[in-house]
Amino acid sequence: MNKRIGSTTELLQRRVRLLGEKAPLFYDEPIHLVRGEGVWLYDADGKRYMDVYNNVPSVGHCHPHVMAALTRQAQTLNTHTRYLHETIIEYGERLTATLDESLSMAYFVCTGSEANELALRIARQHTEGMGIIGTNATYHGNTAALFDLDTLFTAGVSMSPHIRTVPFPESYRPLHGLSGVALVDAYVAEVQAAIDAFAADGIKFAGLLVCPIFANEGLPDVPPGYWGKVIKIVHNAGGLLIFDEVQSGFGRTGKMWGYESIGVVPDIITMGKPMGNGHPLAAVVSREDIVTKFQDDTMYFNTFGGNPVSCAVGMAVLDVIEQEDLIKNAARVGTYLATGLRKLQGKHDLIGDVRGRGLFFGVELVLDRHTKTPAPRETNRVVNMMKERGILINKIGPHNNILKMRPPLPFSYENADQLLSTLDDTLATLYSRQESGFSVTRGMGQDAHGHPPQFASRPNFVLSSPKKKTYTETKIENLEHQAISKALNIPAGKIIYATTLKQINRHTQLNILANTIVTPLARQVALERNITLTNQPTNHRTNPLTNQPTLALGADHGSYTFKEQLKTTIEAAGYQIIDCGTHSNDSVDYPDIAYAVARHVADGAAQWGIIIDGTGIGSCMTANKVPGVRAALCYNQVTAFNSREHNHANVLTLGAGLIGSNLAKQIVHTWLTTDFGSGRHARRVKKITRIEQPYPAKA
């Protein structure tokens, strides 16, 4: 293991211990970033990545003018807003001058969550109501009040009696299949129905809180006429319109504010992330009558909100936006990029829709353009492949199937060309199945024009079973390809399963690429479907590079440490590990991991499999069903062997004290290579845990 991998692994382990296994990280293999400049980020190895995701450094990472303003003010004075200071006044006046003249009074806070929380307080105090409407696929922050609105994580439903959700307006998957005025009226009727529902429950309506461009919903194309009707309904019901401009503000859309493109002015506006270019700065701006009434009833202050350093940073951000003409740049380069993305849509069937404004895009990936079936697995694959190619994007939307692109505002035409070229290459790689270890060539299945047979209507790279999937195979298959890539030192996906070949038309010739594994069941399917495999590798049970036997390994949530220790032991015993993940640590359910281990063994990709568990009930049931899969129990040896489910020779109990010892290596090797039968022979397994010399290995 080289120094960087070791240090990155150690850093990840320390992070897990400190922040927890479920603290989110981007990408299947997290990046250890150490430096940023302009639109570029650099990892610990010095690899450069083009940042096409982060809108926090809106004027570019570590912009020298912003850094200089921060340093200069920090060296002079920093205090809170209950003292007089010129900077907060000058910045506030300059900021509100960019808004509609009705939005004239501000509160400064530190984060977008604080801003949205305060906006809710103001709206509820002003209207004397509690009812808030949001959409069914959004996120506005992480406070208790905002969590009730964060329907992106709760399947579109809020459990709070004071929150009602409505479908976000879109044209790609229109409500009830409608169009034109009928579609607009249907979406508007949903808002009215939510207001009526509050009234029926005796809850007074306070307002509608949304992003003006519906960023988290996937940047939908809003049917024309929607906003004009919605604002009338909201105001007629006595509510306020609140726009969350945390993502859409500060030039992102090719205009200073997102609301400028939709023809209505909100009563309250919130802002955050790009406001300080990475420095914690956010704000709420509203009408004078609304703010004055709130102040009459409430004394609000924020210790760090609007401090001199933060306001100096905010002022510098506005300087850069003006001096470098970044709003016009977002509009110009954004138009150029949109044209390029739509050209890619015409070239790649996976792209179902391209949406966006300025330098903010959502590229929706679908399995079928007619049915518009979301393609979340393929979206995740594209995101990770783009990362490997040096470009950072991410995904968004209620189905996690929309590529989210949101680069810093200095993004250039040259940057756009590189993004388009890399995305084109990534999609082409998927289509050609190069990542799946084979390519289609002319053969028995030629059509009348001598061309290879076409795949089914679904994109030809989808690795899925024609029957209903067990558990969540989408996550499993992604995890399998990552694990195999790491274990075998070959490009991700260069293993051909039976399920892969079931997607391919009969009488097709496939050219197997170098260092690719074809499992025994895949060979059988190829024979049944008359699929010719050329250049077949002969060794499918061992690492093609090291000729070591392979072993699939997965673990339950509480067994992460045990698994990491056992991996060392297994590798020392001469086995190459295919790591199928740890429940929670890899965001995959435990049954999925057990299934992944079993599939590796059953399909011949691995010679053996070990499922590590604390109680062992589920793992032992799997071990009993699949020859070659063992269950390792790392907790209570006594209770394990008192349970009928554990009365099987495939179950091995290893105490923590044995892990890493020479004895453990002997035990593991003997356990894997000896057939002990089942049931009444289980006592011999217990004997193995106490052996001093290994039993002779059987073939």
C-alpha positions in Angstrom: 0.0 0.0 0.0 1.5 3.3 -1.0 1.8 6.3 1.4 -1.1 8.3 -0.1 -3.6 5.4 0.0 -2.5 4.6 3.5 -2.9 8.1 4.7 -6.3 8.5 2.9 -7.5 5.3 4.4 -6.4 6.3 7.8 -8.1 9.7 7.4 -11.3 8.0 6.4 -11.2 5.7 9.4 -10.5 8.7 11.7 -13.4 10.5 10.1 -15.7 7.6 10.7 -14.7 7.4 14.4 -15.2 11.1 14.8 -18.2 11.9 12.6 -19.9 8.5 12.3 -20.2 6.0 9.4 -23.2 7.7 7.9 -21.7 11.2 7.7 -22.1 11.7 3.9 -19.2 11.9 1.4 -19.3 12.5 -2.3 -18.3 9.8 -4.8 -17.8 6.0 -4.4 -14.2 6.7 -3.6 -14.0 10.0 -1.7 -11.5 12.6 -2.8 -9.0 14.1 -0.3 -8.9 17.7 -1.5 -6.1 20.0 -0.3 -6.2 23.1 -2.5 -8.4 25.2 -4.8 -7.8 27.9 -7.3 -10.4 29.4 -9.7 -12.4 26.6 -11.2 -9.9 24.0 -10.1 -9.5 21.7 -7.1 -6.4 19.6 -6.3 -6.2 16.4 -4.3 -3.5 15.1 -2.0 -1.7 13.4 -5.0 -1.7 16.7 -6.9 -4.4 15.6 -9.4 -6.4 18.5 -10.8 -10.2 18.4 -11.0 -12.4 20.9 -12.8 -15.1 21.9 -10.3 -18.5 21.9 -12.1 -20.5 21.4 -8.9 -19.8 23.9 -6.1 -21.6 27.1 -6.1 -20.2 28.1 -2.7 -17.0 29.6 -4.2 -19.1 31.4 -6.8 -16.4 33.8 -8.0 -13.8 31.0 -7.9 -11.9 29.1 -5.3 -9.7 31.3 -3.1 -10.1 34.4 -5.2 -7.2 36.8 -4.3 -9.4 39.9 -4.0 -11.8 38.1 -1.6 -8.9 36.7 0.4 -7.2 40.0 0.7 -10.4 41.7 2.0 -10.9 39.0 4.5 -7.3 39.2 5.8 -7.3 43.0 5.9 -10.5 43.3 8.0 -9.6 40.4 10.2 -6.3 42.1 11.1 -8.2 45.3 11.9 -11.4 44.5 13.8 -14.0 41.8 14.1 -17.1 42.2 16.4 -20.8 41.9 16.3 -23.6 44.1 15.0 -24.5 45.8 18.2 -21.8 48.3 17.7 -21.7 50.9 14.9 -19.5 50.0 12.0 -19.4 51.3 8.4 -18.9 48.0 6.6 -22.2 46.4 7.5 -24.1 49.5 6.4 -22.2 50.0 3.2 -22.5 46.3 2.3 -26.2 46.2 3.2 -27.0 49.2 1.1 -25.1 47.9 -1.8 -26.7 44.4 -1.5 -30.3 45.6 -1.3 -29.6 48.0 -4.3 -29.3 44.8 -6.5 -32.9 43.8 -5.5 -36.3 45.1 -6.3 -36.8 48.4 -4.5 -39.5 46.9 -2.3 -36.9 44.6 -0.7 -35.1 47.1 1.3 -34.4 45.8 4.8 -32.0 43.1 5.8 -31.0 40.7 8.6 -27.5 39.2 8.4 -26.9 35.6 9.6 -24.3 32.9 9.0 -25.9 30.1 7.0 -28.8 29.5 4.6 -30.4 27.3 7.2 -30.4 30.3 9.6 -31.8 32.5 6.9 -34.7 30.2 6.0 -35.5 29.6 9.7 -35.7 33.3 10.3 -37.8 33.8 7.2 -40.3 31.3 8.6 -40.4 33.2 11.9 -41.0 36.5 10.2 -43.7 35.1 7.9 -45.5 33.4 10.8 -45.3 36.5 13.0 -46.5 38.8 10.2 -49.5 36.6 9.2 -50.3 35.2 12.6 -50.5 31.8 10.9 -48.4 28.6 11.1 -49.2 26.9 7.8 -46.3 26.7 5.3 -46.4 25.2 1.8 -43.3 23.6 0.2 -42.8 21.2 -2.7 -42.6 17.5 -2.7 -38.9 17.2 -3.5 -37.0 20.0 -1.8 -34.4 20.9 0.8 -34.2 24.3 2.6 -31.9 23.6 5.6 -31.1 21.4 8.6 -32.9 23.1 11.5 -35.9 21.4 13.2 -38.4 23.7 11.5 -36.8 23.3 8.1 -36.5 19.5 8.4 -40.3 19.4 8.2 -40.0 21.0 4.8 -37.1 18.8 3.5 -39.3 16.4 1.5 -36.4 15.4 -0.7 -35.5 12.9 2.1 -39.0 11.9 3.1 -40.5 10.6 -0.1 -42.3 13.9 -0.7 -44.3 13.9 2.5 -44.0 16.0 5.6 -45.1 14.7 8.9 -45.7 18.1 10.4 -49.4 19.3 10.7 -48.1 22.8 9.8 -46.6 21.8 6.5 -48.4 20.9 3.3 -46.5 19.8 0.1 -47.5 20.3 -3.5 -46.0 18.8 -6.7 -43.3 21.0 -8.1 -44.3 22.4 -11.5 -42.6 20.7 -14.5 -43.1 20.1 -18.2 -41.0 16.9 -18.7 -43.3 14.7 -16.6 -46.4 16.9 -16.5 -49.1 16.4 -13.9 -51.8 14.1 -15.2 -50.2 14.2 -18.6 -51.6 17.7 -19.2 -50.2 20.6 -21.2 -50.6 24.3 -21.8 -53.1 26.2 -19.7 -54.6 23.0 -18.3 -51.3 22.0 -16.9 -50.7 25.4 -15.3 -54.2 25.3 -13.7 -53.6 21.8 -12.4 -50.4 22.8 -10.6 -52.0 26.0 -9.3 -55.0 24.0 -8.0 -52.6 21.9 -5.9 -51.5 25.1 -4.1 -55.1 26.1 -3.6 -55.9 22.6 -2.3 -53.1 22.9 0.3 -54.3 26.2 1.5 -57.9 24.8 1.8 -56.5 21.8 3.7 -55.0 24.1 6.3 -58.3 25.9 6.7 -60.1 22.6 7.1 -57.7 21.7 9.9 -58.1 25.1 11.6 -54.5 26.2 10.7 -54.0 29.7 9.3 -51.9 29.9 6.2 -48.6 31.8 6.5 -46.8 31.4 3.3 -45.1 29.5 0.4 -41.4 28.8 0.7 -39.7 27.6 -2.5 -36.6 28.1 -4.6 -37.6 30.3 -7.6 -35.9 27.9 -10.1 -36.7 24.7 -8.1 -33.0 23.7 -7.9 -33.3 20.7 -5.7 -36.2 19.4 -7.7 -34.0 19.2 -10.8 -34.4 22.6 -12.4 -37.7 21.9 -14.1 -39.0 23.9 -17.0 -41.9 25.7 -15.2 -45.1 26.0 -17.4 -45.5 29.7 -18.5 -48.1 31.5 -16.4 -47.6 29.4 -13.3 -46.0 32.1 -11.1 -48.5 34.9 -11.9 -51.4 32.7 -10.7 -49.6 31.3 -7.7 -48.7 34.6 -6.2 -52.3 35.8 -6.5 -53.6 32.8 -4.6 -50.9 33.1 -1.9 -51.7 36.8 -1.3 -55.4 36.3 -1.5 -55.1 33.8 1.3 -53.2 36.2 3.4 -49.8 34.5 3.0 -46.4 35.6 2.0 -44.2 34.4 -0.9 -40.7 33.4 0.3 -38.0 32.7 -2.2 -34.9 30.7 -1.2 -32.2 32.2 -3.4 -29.3 30.3 -1.7 -28.6 28.4 -4.9 -30.0 30.7 -7.6 -28.7 34.1 -6.4 -25.6 36.1 -7.1 -25.5 35.7 -10.9 -25.9 32.0 -11.1 -28.8 32.1 -13.6 -27.3 34.8 -15.8 -29.2 37.4 -13.8 -28.3 38.6 -10.3 -31.3 36.9 -8.8 -33.4 33.9 -9.8 -36.7 35.6 -9.4 -35.8 38.2 -12.1 -36.5 35.5 -14.8 -40.0 34.5 -13.6 -41.8 37.8 -13.5 -42.8 38.0 -9.8 -41.2 39.7 -6.8 -41.3 37.8 -3.4 -42.2 39.3 -0.1 -39.1 37.8 1.6 -35.9 36.6 0.0 -33.2 34.5 1.6 -29.6 34.0 0.4 -26.5 32.2 1.6 -23.7 29.9 0.1 -22.2 32.0 -2.7 -22.7 35.3 -0.8 -19.3 34.8 1.0 -17.5 32.7 -1.5 -16.9 30.1 1.1 -17.0 32.4 4.1 -20.2 31.7 6.3 -22.4 34.6 5.3 -26.2 34.7 4.7 -29.1 37.1 4.9 -32.9 37.6 4.9 -34.2 40.6 3.0 -37.8 41.8 3.0 -40.2 44.7 2.8 -39.9 47.6 5.3 -43.5 47.0 6.7 -42.8 43.3 7.3 -39.4 43.8 9.0 -40.7 46.7 11.1 -43.7 44.7 12.4 -41.3 41.8 13.2 -39.0 44.1 15.2 -42.0 45.6 17.1 -42.8 42.2 18.5 -39.4 40.4 18.5 -35.8 41.3 19.6 -33.6 39.5 17.2 -29.8 39.6 17.0 -27.1 37.2 15.6 -23.7 37.3 17.3 -21.7 36.5 14.2 -24.2 37.5 11.4 -23.1 40.7 9.7 -19.7 41.0 11.6 -17.2 43.3 9.9 -15.1 40.5 8.5 -18.1 38.8 6.9 -19.4 42.0 5.4 -15.9 42.9 4.0 -15.9 39.5 2.3 -19.4 40.0 1.0 -18.4 43.4 -0.4 -15.4 41.8 -2.1 -17.6 39.2 -3.7 -19.8 41.9 -5.2 -16.6 43.7 -6.4 -15.5 40.6 -8.3 -19.0 40.0 -9.8 -19.0 43.6 -11.1 -15.4 43.9 -12.1 -15.1 40.6 -13.9 -18.6 40.9 -15.5 -19.5 37.5 -14.1 -23.2 37.7 -14.6 -22.8 38.3 -18.3 -20.2 35.5 -18.4 -22.7 33.1 -16.8 -25.3 34.1 -19.4 -22.9 33.8 -22.4 -21.0 30.6 -21.4 -24.3 29.1 -20.1 -25.9 29.6 -23.5 -22.9 28.0 -25.2 -22.9 25.1 -22.7 -26.7 24.5 -23.0 -26.3 24.2 -26.8 -23.5 21.7 -26.3 -25.5 19.6 -23.9 -28.4 19.5 -26.2 -26.1 18.3 -29.0 -25.1 15.5 -26.7 -28.7 14.8 -26.0 -29.2 14.2 -29.8 -26.2 11.8 -29.7 -26.8 9.8 -26.6 -30.2 8.2 -25.9 -29.5 8.1 -22.1 -30.0 11.9 -22.0 -33.8 12.5 -21.7 -33.8 16.2 -21.0 -31.5 19.2 -20.6 -32.7 22.1 -18.4 -31.1 25.1 -16.8 -30.4 28.8 -16.8 -27.0 30.6 -16.8 -24.4 28.3 -15.3 -26.8 25.9 -13.6 -27.8 22.8 -15.4 -29.8 19.6 -14.8 -29.2 16.8 -17.3 -31.8 14.1 -16.8 -30.8 10.5 -17.6 -33.5 8.0 -18.4 -33.6 4.3 -19.5 -36.2 5.0 -22.2 -37.1 8.3 -23.7 -40.7 7.2 -24.3 -41.4 6.0 -20.8 -39.0 8.4 -19.2 -37.9 5.7 -16.7 -35.3 7.3 -14.4 -31.8 5.9 -14.6 -30.3 6.5 -11.1 -27.7 3.8 -11.3 -26.4 5.0 -14.6 -26.4 8.6 -13.3 -24.2 7.5 -10.3 -21.9 5.7 -12.7 -21.5 8.8 -14.9 -20.8 11.0 -11.9 -18.0 8.7 -10.7 -16.6 8.2 -14.2 -16.5 11.9 -14.7 -14.6 12.2 -11.4 -12.1 9.7 -12.5 -11.6 11.8 -15.7 -10.9 14.9 -13.6 -14.3 16.6 -13.6 -16.5 17.0 -10.6 -20.3 17.0 -11.0 -23.0 15.4 -8.9 -26.6 14.2 -9.0 -30.0 15.6 -7.9 -33.7 15.2 -8.2 -36.4 13.1 -6.6 -35.1 10.0 -8.4 -31.3 10.8 -8.2 -31.1 10.6 -12.0 -30.3 14.2 -12.9 -26.7 15.3 -13.4 -26.2 18.6 -11.5 -23.8 21.0 -13.0 -23.1 24.3 -11.2 -19.5 25.6 -11.8 -18.0 28.8 -10.4 -19.0 31.9 -12.4 -15.6 32.5 -14.0 -16.2 29.2 -16.0 -14.9 29.8 -19.5 -15.7 28.6 -23.0 -12.6 26.4 -22.8 -13.8 24.9 -19.6 -17.2 24.3 -21.2 -15.5 22.5 -24.1 -13.6 20.3 -21.8 -16.7 19.4 -19.8 -18.7 18.6 -23.0 -15.9 16.5 -24.5 -15.4 14.5 -21.2 -19.1 13.9 -20.8 -19.4 12.8 -24.4 -16.5 10.4 -23.9 -18.0 9.1 -20.7 -21.4 8.4 -22.2 -19.8 6.8 -25.3 -17.7 4.5 -23.0 -20.9 3.3 -21.4 -22.6 2.7 -24.7 -19.7 0.8 -26.2 -19.6 -1.4 -23.1 -15.9 -0.9 -22.8 -16.4 -0.5 -19.0 -18.2 -4.0 -19.1 -15.1 -5.8 -20.4 -16.3 -6.4 -24.0 -17.2 -4.8 -27.2 -19.8 -5.8 -29.9 -18.3 -6.9 -33.2 -19.8 -8.2 -36.5 -20.7 -11.8 -36.3 -23.5 -14.3 -36.6 -26.1 -11.6 -35.7 -25.5 -9.1 -38.5 -28.5 -7.3 -39.8 -29.4 -7.0 -43.5 -26.8 -4.1 -43.8 -24.0 -6.1 -42.1 -24.2 -4.2 -38.9 -24.1 -5.7 -35.4 -27.6 -6.4 -33.9 -29.1 -3.6 -31.9 -29.8 -4.0 -28.3 -33.2 -3.8 -26.7 -35.0 -0.5 -26.4 -33.2 0.0 -23.0 -29.7 1.4 -23.2 -27.3 -1.5 -23.9 -25.1 -0.9 -20.9 -27.8 -1.6 -18.2 -26.7 -4.6 -16.1 -30.0 -5.8 -14.7 -31.9 -9.0 -14.6 -35.0 -9.4 -16.7 -36.9 -10.7 -13.7 -37.9 -8.7 -10.7 -34.8 -7.6 -8.7 -34.0 -9.0 -5.3 -33.6 -6.4 -2.6 -32.0 -3.3 -4.1 -29.8 -4.8 -6.8 -29.1 -1.4 -8.2 -26.9 -0.6 -5.2 -25.4 -4.1 -5.2 -24.2 -4.1 -8.8 -22.6 -0.7 -8.3 -20.9 -2.0 -5.2 -19.8 -5.2 -7.0 -18.0 -3.3 -9.8 -16.2 -1.0 -7.4 -15.1 -4.0 -5.2 -13.9 -6.0 -8.1 -11.9 -3.1 -9.5 -10.2 -2.6 -6.2 -9.5 -6.3 -5.6 -8.3 -7.3 -9.1 -6.5 -4.1 -10.2 -8.5 -4.0 -13.4 -10.8 -1.2 -14.7 -14.1 -1.1 -13.0 -16.7 -3.4 -14.5 -14.4 -5.7 -16.3 -16.3 -8.8 -15.1 -19.0 -10.4 -17.2 -21.9 -11.9 -15.3 -24.7 -14.0 -16.5 -27.1 -11.1 -16.0 -24.9 -9.0 -18.3 -25.3 -11.4 -21.2 -29.0 -11.8 -20.7 -29.3 -8.2 -21.8 -27.8 -8.9 -25.2 -29.5 -10.2 -28.3 -29.0 -13.8 -29.4 -26.4 -14.6 -32.1 -24.1 -11.8 -31.2 -20.3 -11.9 -31.2 -18.6 -10.3 -28.2 -14.9 -9.5 -28.2 -13.7 -10.0 -24.6 -11.2 -7.3 -23.6 -7.9 -8.0 -21.8 -7.9 -8.9 -18.1 -11.6 -9.5 -18.1 -13.3 -12.2 -16.0 -16.1 -14.3 -17.5 -18.0 -16.2 -14.8 -19.1 -19.8 -15.4 -22.8 -19.0 -15.4 -22.1 -16.2 -18.0 -20.4 -18.8 -20.2 -23.5 -21.0 -19.8 -25.8 -18.2 -20.8 -23.6 -17.4 -23.8 -23.9 -21.0 -24.9 -27.7 -21.0 -24.5 -28.2 -17.7 -26.4 -25.6 -18.5 -29.1 -23.5 -15.6 -28.1 -19.9 -16.1 -29.4 -17.2 -15.0 -26.9 -13.9 -14.3 -28.5 -10.5 -13.9 -26.8 -11.9 -15.6 -23.7 -9.6 -15.7 -20.7 -9.2 -19.2 -19.3 -8.7 -18.3 -15.6 -12.0 -17.1 -14.1 -11.5 -18.0 -10.4 -8.3 -16.2 -9.7 -6.9 -12.7 -10.0 -5.7 -12.6 -13.7 -2.7 -10.5 -12.6 -1.5 -12.4 -9.5 -3.1 -15.8 -9.9 -4.4 -15.7 -6.4 -7.7 -17.3 -5.4 -10.4 -14.7 -4.8 -12.7 -14.3 -1.8 -15.8 -12.1 -1.5 -16.2 -10.4 1.9 -19.1 -8.4 3.4 -20.1 -7.4 6.9 -23.0 -6.2 9.0 -23.0 -2.7 10.6 -21.4 -3.6 13.9 -18.7 -5.7 12.3 -16.6 -3.1 10.4 -13.5 -3.3 12.6 -13.6 -7.1 12.7 -13.9 -7.1 8.9 -10.9 -4.9 8.4 -8.9 -7.1 10.7 -10.1 -10.2 9.1 -9.2 -8.9 5.7 -5.5 -8.7 6.7 -5.7 -12.3 8.0 -7.4 -13.6 4.8 -4.9 -11.8 2.5 -2.0 -13.3 4.6 -3.6 -16.7 3.9 -3.1 -16.1 0.2 -6.6 -14.9 -0.9 -7.4 -11.8 -3.0 -10.3 -9.9 -1.4 -13.3 -8.6 -3.2 -14.8 -6.2 -0.6 -18.6 -6.2 -1.0 -19.0 -3.5 1.7 -20.2 -2.9 5.2 -23.8 -2.2 6.1 -24.3 1.6 6.8 -20.6 2.3 6.2 -21.2 1.9 2.5 -24.8 3.1 2.5 -26.0 -0.4 1.5 -28.5 -2.5 3.4 -27.0 -5.7 5.0 -29.2 -8.1 3.0 -27.8 -6.5 -0.1 -24.3 -7.1 1.0 -25.0 -10.8 1.9 -26.6 -11.2 -1.5 -23.6 -9.6 -3.2 -21.3 -12.0 -1.5 -23.5 -15.0 -2.4 -23.8 -13.9 -6.0 -20.0 -13.6 -6.4 -19.6 -17.2 -5.3 -22.7 -18.7 -7.0 -21.6 -17.1 -10.3 -18.0 -18.1 -10.0 -16.4 -14.7 -9.7 -15.1 -15.6 -6.3 -14.0 -19.0 -5.1 -15.2 -18.4 -1.5 -17.3 -15.9 0.3 -17.4 -14.8 4.0 -20.3 -12.9 5.5 -19.4 -11.3 8.9 -22.2 -10.8 11.4 -22.7 -10.1 15.0 -25.7 -12.4 15.7 -25.2 -14.4 12.6 -28.9 -15.4 12.0 -29.2 -13.8 8.5 -25.7 -14.5 7.4 -25.9 -18.2 8.4 -29.1 -18.6 6.5 -27.4 -17.3 3.4 -24.3 -19.5 4.1 -26.5 -22.6 4.4 -28.0 -22.0 1.0 -24.9 -21.2 -1.1 -22.0 -23.7 -1.2 -18.7 -21.9 -0.7 -20.2 -19.0 1.4 -19.2 -19.0 5.0 -20.5 -17.0 7.9 -18.0 -15.6 10.4 -19.4 -14.6 13.8 -17.4 -12.0 15.7 -19.4 -11.6 18.9 -21.0 -14.1 21.2 -19.6 -17.6 20.6 -21.9 -19.3 23.1 -25.2 -18.0 21.9 -24.1 -18.6 18.3 -23.8 -22.3 18.6 -26.9 -22.6 20.8 -29.1 -21.4 17.8 -30.3 -23.9 15.2 -29.5 -21.4 12.5 -25.8 -21.6 13.4 -25.7 -25.4 13.6 -23.8 -25.7 10.4 -20.2 -26.3 9.4 -20.2 -23.2 7.2 -20.3 -21.1 10.4 -17.0 -20.1 12.0 -16.7 -18.2 15.2 -13.5 -16.3 15.7 -12.8 -14.4 18.9 -11.3 -11.0 18.5 -8.1 -12.2 20.2 -7.4 -14.6 17.3 -7.6 -12.0 14.6 -4.2 -11.3 13.0 -2.4 -14.2 14.6 -0.7 -17.1 12.7 -3.3 -19.4 14.3 -6.1 -17.4 12.7 -4.5 -17.7 9.3 -4.3 -21.4 9.6 -7.9 -21.5 10.8 -9.2 -19.5 7.9 -7.3 -21.5 5.3 -8.5 -24.8 6.8 -12.0 -23.6 7.2 -12.3 -22.4 3.5 -10.6 -25.5 1.9 -12.2 -28.3 4.0 -15.7 -29.7 3.4 -17.2 -30.5 6.8 -20.7 -31.2 5.6 -23.6 -29.8 7.7 -25.7 -30.3 10.8 -24.1 -32.8 13.1 -20.6 -32.0 12.0 -20.8 -28.5 13.3 -18.8 -29.4 16.4 -15.8 -29.9 14.1 -16.0 -26.2 13.3 -15.7 -25.4 17.0 -12.7 -27.7 17.1 -11.1 -25.7 14.3 -11.1 -22.6 16.4 -8.8 -24.3 18.8 -6.4 -26.1 16.5 -2.7 -25.6 16.8 -1.8 -27.1 13.4 -3.8 -26.8 10.2 -5.7 -29.7 8.9 -4.6 -30.9 5.4 -6.3 -28.8 2.8 -8.7 -30.6 0.5 -9.2 -29.6 -3.1 
